[in-house]
Amino acid sequence: MVIQGRILSLLILIAYFLMYYYLTNQQRTGKRKISIRTFPAIEAIPEAIGRCAEMGTPLFFYTGWSRGSISNPVAGPMLMAGINVLGYTTRLCINRGVQPIYFNEVADSLSFAEDTLRSAYRMENKSEEYDPNMIIYQPGQGPMLSTYMSMLEEKKPGACLVIGSPSYETIILGEAGKVVGAMQIGGTANINQLAFMIATMDYALINEEIYAVSAAISNDVDNLACIAAEDILKVFLLALIAIGFSLAFARIPWIINFLGV
């Protein structure tokens, strides 16, 4: 029975890689274009930036702790997805004359964030306006929370974006943002923090949506193919579960045995 479960897992893995290769090849040859639907949280970012422009305040952006490193297999991808959204948001801020302030506490992600911000200004032909002081680096969750909240009270930003891999600080930052009246947009795949994010944010990207948004923003062929292949396999597995459920009622247990681990 254990062998059967492992064989099925292997077959699913092989099917994923084949689908990924096929979709990547289709995109690069121009035979297929993968598009990702829009999300209310991303559509609200221009509104948040416009609010900052009207109020004459900066926009705060925080990508989370990532358990101390982008090499963390669970939290690291969330933080990198947040940095992709940071680049998109920064370009919109440049066009509206809004200053983004980015909070970072993960040392090995700092160079990626700096390059993303510089690239945003360069792509908008305003490299001379880039200010390294817009990045607030403070290692450690406690010190970062203190820094963020003190600047929140001082500058009273019109909008705060918390997208990436926040931990227990999610509800603290969310409530603090509400107190100063900031419009808040959040997003994470950390299921332990989703409830707090939904409760305190005006808009939220839930679970894998942050990866889909990151792929759509970067327009990277590999990322788009990865998301599409995952969605196709999810539909297949849901269909397989439905078939197995029906066969179980009909007292035909072979598919259940095959899926057993």
C-alpha positions in Angstrom: 0.0 0.0 0.0 2.8 2.4 0.8 4.5 1.6 -2.5 1.3 2.4 -4.3 1.1 5.8 -2.7 4.7 6.6 -3.5 4.2 5.5 -7.1 1.2 7.9 -7.4 3.3 10.8 -6.0 6.0 10.0 -8.4 3.6 10.0 -11.3 2.1 13.3 -10.2 5.6 14.8 -10.0 6.5 13.6 -13.5 3.2 14.9 -14.9 3.9 18.3 -13.3 7.3 18.6 -14.8 6.0 17.5 -18.2 3.2 20.1 -18.1 5.6 22.8 -16.9 8.0 22.0 -19.8 5.2 22.0 -22.3 3.7 25.3 -21.1 7.1 27.0 -20.9 7.9 25.9 -24.5 4.5 27.1 -25.7 5.1 30.5 -24.3 8.6 30.9 -25.6 7.6 29.9 -29.1 4.6 32.3 -29.0 2.0 29.5 -29.4 0.4 30.2 -26.1 0.1 33.1 -23.8 -0.7 32.5 -20.1 -2.7 35.2 -18.4 -3.6 35.5 -14.7 -6.9 37.1 -13.5 -6.8 40.3 -11.7 -7.1 40.5 -7.9 -9.0 43.2 -6.0 -6.0 43.7 -3.7 -3.7 44.5 -6.6 -6.3 46.7 -8.3 -6.6 48.7 -5.0 -2.9 49.6 -5.0 -3.3 52.6 -7.4 -6.1 53.8 -5.1 -3.9 53.5 -2.0 -1.1 55.4 -3.8 -3.6 58.1 -4.9 -4.7 58.4 -1.3 -1.1 59.0 -0.2 -0.6 61.6 -3.0 -3.8 63.5 -1.9 -2.7 63.5 1.8 1.0 64.2 1.0 2.2 61.2 3.0 4.5 58.3 2.2 3.5 54.7 1.6 4.8 52.0 3.9 5.7 48.6 2.6 6.7 45.6 4.7 7.5 42.1 3.4 7.9 40.2 6.7 10.4 38.3 8.7 10.7 35.2 6.5 12.0 33.3 9.5 15.2 35.2 9.2 16.3 34.2 5.7 15.1 34.0 2.1 16.6 30.5 2.0 13.8 29.2 4.2 11.9 26.9 1.9 8.5 27.9 3.3 8.8 31.6 4.0 11.5 32.7 1.5 9.3 32.4 -1.6 6.6 34.6 0.1 9.1 37.3 0.8 10.5 37.2 -2.7 6.9 37.5 -4.0 6.4 40.5 -1.8 9.5 42.1 -3.2 8.1 41.7 -6.7 5.0 43.5 -5.6 7.2 46.2 -4.1 8.8 46.9 -7.5 5.4 47.3 -9.1 4.1 49.5 -6.3 7.3 51.6 -6.4 6.8 52.4 -10.1 3.3 53.6 -9.4 4.5 55.7 -6.5 7.1 57.4 -8.8 4.5 58.4 -11.3 2.3 59.9 -8.6 5.1 61.6 -6.7 4.7 59.4 -3.6 7.6 58.3 -1.5 7.7 54.6 -0.7 9.3 53.5 2.6 10.3 49.9 2.7 10.9 48.0 5.9 13.3 45.1 5.8 14.6 42.9 8.6 16.1 40.0 6.5 19.7 40.6 5.7 20.1 38.3 2.8 17.1 39.8 1.0 18.3 43.4 1.3 20.4 43.3 -1.9 17.3 42.0 -3.9 15.1 44.8 -2.4 17.7 47.5 -3.2 18.1 46.3 -6.8 14.3 46.1 -7.2 13.9 49.7 -6.0 16.7 51.0 -8.1 15.3 49.2 -11.2 11.9 50.7 -10.6 13.4 54.3 -10.6 15.6 53.4 -13.6 12.6 52.1 -15.6 10.7 55.3 -15.0 13.8 57.3 -16.1 14.2 58.9 -12.6 17.3 57.2 -11.4 18.5 60.4 -9.8 15.5 60.4 -7.4 16.4 57.1 -5.9 17.1 57.6 -2.2 18.7 54.7 -0.3 17.2 56.1 2.9 13.8 54.9 1.8 14.9 51.4 2.9 14.6 51.0 6.7 16.7 48.0 7.7 16.3 46.8 11.3 17.3 43.2 12.1 15.1 41.3 14.5 11.3 41.2 14.8 11.1 43.2 18.1 13.3 46.1 16.9 11.5 46.1 13.6 8.1 46.4 15.2 9.3 49.2 17.4 10.8 51.1 14.4 7.8 50.5 12.2 5.2 51.6 14.8 7.2 54.7 15.9 7.5 55.8 12.2 3.8 55.0 11.7 2.9 57.4 14.4 5.4 60.0 13.2 4.6 60.0 9.5 1.0 58.8 9.5 1.1 57.2 6.0 -1.9 57.2 3.8 -1.5 53.5 3.0 0.4 50.5 4.4 1.1 47.3 2.4 2.1 44.1 4.3 2.8 41.5 1.6 5.2 38.6 2.0 5.9 36.4 5.0 4.8 38.3 8.2 4.6 36.3 11.4 3.0 37.3 14.7 3.5 41.0 13.9 0.7 40.8 11.4 -2.1 41.7 13.8 0.1 44.2 15.6 0.9 46.1 12.4 -2.6 45.8 11.1 -4.1 47.3 14.3 -1.5 50.0 14.4 -2.3 51.0 10.8 -6.0 51.1 11.6 -5.3 53.5 14.5 -3.6 56.1 12.2 -6.3 55.6 9.5 -4.1 54.1 6.8 -5.6 52.2 3.9 -4.1 48.7 4.2 -3.4 45.9 1.7 -2.0 42.6 2.8 -1.0 39.2 1.4 0.6 36.0 2.7 0.6 32.3 2.2 1.2 31.9 6.0 -2.0 30.2 7.0 -1.4 31.0 10.6 -1.7 34.7 9.9 -4.4 34.8 7.3 -7.2 35.3 9.8 -5.5 38.3 11.3 -4.6 39.8 7.9 -8.2 39.5 6.7 -9.5 41.0 9.9 -7.2 44.1 9.8 -6.6 44.8 6.1 -8.9 46.5 3.7 -7.8 44.1 0.9 -5.9 40.8 1.2 -4.2 38.3 -1.1 -5.0 34.9 0.3 -2.5 32.0 0.3 -1.2 31.2 -3.2 -2.6 34.4 -4.7 0.6 36.2 -3.8 2.6 33.8 -6.0 0.1 34.3 -8.9 0.3 38.0 -8.5 4.1 37.9 -8.4 4.2 35.9 -11.6 1.8 38.2 -13.3 3.8 41.3 -12.3 7.2 39.9 -13.3 5.7 38.4 -16.5 8.4 35.7 -16.2 7.8 32.7 -18.5 9.0 30.2 -15.9 6.8 31.5 -13.1 3.7 31.7 -15.3 4.2 28.2 -16.5 4.7 27.0 -12.9 1.4 28.6 -11.8 -0.5 27.2 -14.8 0.9 23.7 -14.4 -0.1 23.7 -10.7 -3.7 24.8 -11.5 -4.1 22.1 -14.2 -2.9 19.4 -11.8 -5.2 20.7 -9.1 -8.2 20.3 -11.4 -7.1 16.8 -12.2 -6.6 15.8 -8.6 -10.0 17.3 -7.6 -11.6 15.2 -10.4 -9.7 12.2 -9.2 -11.0 12.8 -5.6 -14.6 13.2 -6.9 -14.3 9.9 -8.9 -12.9 8.1 -5.9 -15.7 9.4 -3.7 -18.3 8.2 -6.1 -16.7 4.8 -6.5 -16.5 4.4 -2.7 -20.2 4.8 -2.4 -20.6 2.2 -5.1 -18.4 -0.2 -3.1 -15.6 -0.2 -5.7 -12.5 0.5 -3.6 -9.7 0.1 -6.2 -9.1 3.8 -6.6 -8.9 4.3 -2.8 -6.4 1.5 -2.6 -4.4 3.1 -5.4 -4.4 6.5 -3.7 -3.5 5.0 -0.3 -0.2 6.0 1.4 
